[in-house]
Amino acid sequence: MHRYYTLVNKAAEMTGRPLNNAHKLPALLQGAGFPELVQHCYKTPIGLWPLDKHQKEIGHWMWYIAMTGFEAYALALLTRVLDMPLDEVVKLVEDTKLEVTERRIHVWNPQ
């Protein structure tokens, strides 16, 4: 999973459209005329591993989003920008999906 995110973020950065720029949103919104902005940050699980019922439901939805998005983000960025062979990208996506599905691997996503 680490390799997947490293490569996808590198490719997106090379196109001038970084994916990991959420930290810039408060300043952009304030600059757009929302001066009384209040930001709340949450850690959301990805997967069905949490014991808490509410966190498990959130984790299920985040898992679904991740499973449907891994290939969508990787195919164009990794084959066109990084010139990776298609079969290597498909294997990377499959391996990443397996990692996220593992209940022993606890993935958190800051929101």
Order of alpha helices (4+ residues) and beta strands (2+ residues): alpha-alpha-beta-alpha-alpha-beta
